[in-house]
């Protein structure tokens, strides 16, 4: 079956994209609310973009009433965030943090997660094995969709020591131990499962 996107609504396109561009890594983003609590939300329109500068890109839409999502508002105001890569054992907390809370209410408190000192201005989620302190590098409005692409520059990276080995002066991060959570379509998530190692050709 073929789908002509110029004949589909934005919602129909969204559902087709999220069910075919899979699996998608999850950016579990924590930002500071105006009342000094912390907002935490997952986003799967997310990818690495560049190493120099170290840039990530995350696309964030609006709420159903067309106001900016809390994460977007906080990032534009505060210019920074801590982006976590959640493991499979945090699936329920990730899902719970996607709930629609009133602006200023903290998903960190709702999920029962704990915080650990990280940057000078923001903590990280203690239970997450990977955390990146990022600052807002740039933002691009994407058409009339209500989505904005936010480019985040990585300033600092935390990786749980249990995930790290060193080989030939190179850091190796064990993705099986990380067991990163990924997004599929609808209510479905994915875990790493089987991994295959193939040497790249010269």
JOPEZI-V648840 format. One record per pair of residues at least 24 apart in sequence whose ideal C-beta (glycine too) atoms are under 8 Angstrom apart, sorted by the first residue. I is the first residue (numbers start at 0). J is the second residue. D is the distance in whole Angstrom. If there is no record, write none. Layout:
I/J/D, I/J/D
This chain:
9/144/6, 14/184/7, 17/43/8, 17/182/7, 17/183/8, 17/184/5, 17/185/8, 18/183/7, 18/184/3, 18/185/7, 19/184/8, 21/181/8, 21/182/7, 21/183/5, 21/184/7, 21/189/7, 22/181/3, 22/182/7, 22/183/6, 22/189/4, 23/181/6, 23/182/5, 23/183/8, 24/84/7, 24/179/7, 24/181/6, 24/182/8, 25/84/7, 25/85/6, 25/93/7, 25/179/8, 25/180/6, 25/181/7, 25/182/6, 26/55/7, 26/57/5, 26/82/5, 26/83/8, 26/84/8, 27/82/7, 27/83/4, 27/84/7, 27/85/5, 27/89/8, 27/93/6, 27/96/7, 27/124/7, 27/127/7, 28/57/7, 28/70/5, 28/74/8, 28/80/5, 28/81/7, 28/82/5, 28/83/8, 29/80/6, 29/81/5, 29/82/8, 29/83/7, 29/107/7, 29/121/7, 29/122/8, 29/123/7, 29/124/7, 30/69/7, 30/70/6, 30/73/4, 30/74/6, 30/77/6, 30/79/8, 30/80/5, 31/73/6, 31/77/5, 31/120/8, 31/121/7, 32/69/7, 32/73/6, 32/102/8, 32/103/5, 32/105/7, 33/73/8, 33/76/7, 33/103/7, 34/103/5, 36/103/6, 36/104/7, 36/105/4, 36/107/8, 36/108/7, 37/105/5, 37/106/8, 37/107/5, 37/114/7, 37/121/8, 37/122/8, 38/69/5, 38/70/6, 38/73/6, 38/105/7, 38/106/6, 39/96/5, 39/105/7, 39/106/4, 39/107/5, 39/110/7, 39/112/8, 39/124/7, 40/68/7, 40/69/7, 40/70/5, 40/96/6, 40/97/6, 40/106/7, 41/85/7, 41/93/5, 41/94/8, 41/96/6, 41/97/6, 41/182/8, 42/70/7, 43/181/8, 43/182/4, 44/146/8, 48/150/7, 52/136/7, 52/152/5, 53/152/6, 53/153/4, 54/136/6, 54/150/5, 54/151/7, 54/152/6, 54/153/8, 55/82/7, 55/131/7, 55/133/7, 55/150/7, 55/151/5, 55/153/7, 56/148/6, 56/149/7, 56/150/5, 56/151/7, 57/82/8, 57/148/8, 57/149/5, 57/151/7, 58/141/7, 58/146/5, 58/147/7, 58/148/5, 58/149/8, 59/146/7, 59/147/6, 59/149/6, 60/144/7, 60/145/5, 60/146/5, 61/145/4, 61/146/8, 62/99/7, 65/145/6, 69/102/6, 71/147/6, 71/149/7, 72/102/8, 74/135/5, 74/149/6, 75/135/7, 75/138/7, 78/134/6, 78/135/5, 79/118/8, 79/120/7, 79/121/6, 79/132/7, 79/133/7, 79/134/5, 79/135/7, 80/121/7, 80/132/8, 80/133/5, 80/135/8, 80/151/7, 81/117/6, 81/118/7, 81/121/5, 81/122/7, 81/123/5, 81/124/8, 81/130/6, 81/131/7, 81/132/5, 81/133/7, 82/130/7, 82/131/5, 82/133/6, 82/151/7, 83/123/7, 83/124/5, 83/127/4, 83/129/6, 83/130/5, 83/131/8, 84/127/7, 84/128/7, 84/129/4, 84/130/8, 84/131/8, 84/177/7, 84/179/6, 85/127/6, 85/179/7, 85/180/5, 86/127/7, 86/128/6, 86/177/6, 86/178/5, 86/179/6, 86/180/6, 87/178/4, 87/179/8, 87/180/5, 87/190/5, 88/178/7, 89/126/6, 89/127/7, 89/180/7, 90/180/6, 90/188/6, 92/126/7, 93/180/6, 94/188/8, 117/155/7, 117/157/7, 118/154/7, 118/155/6, 123/157/6, 128/158/7, 128/159/4, 128/161/8, 128/162/6, 128/176/8, 128/177/6, 129/156/8, 129/157/7, 129/158/6, 129/159/7, 129/162/8, 129/177/7, 130/156/8, 130/157/4, 131/155/7, 131/156/5, 131/157/8, 132/156/8
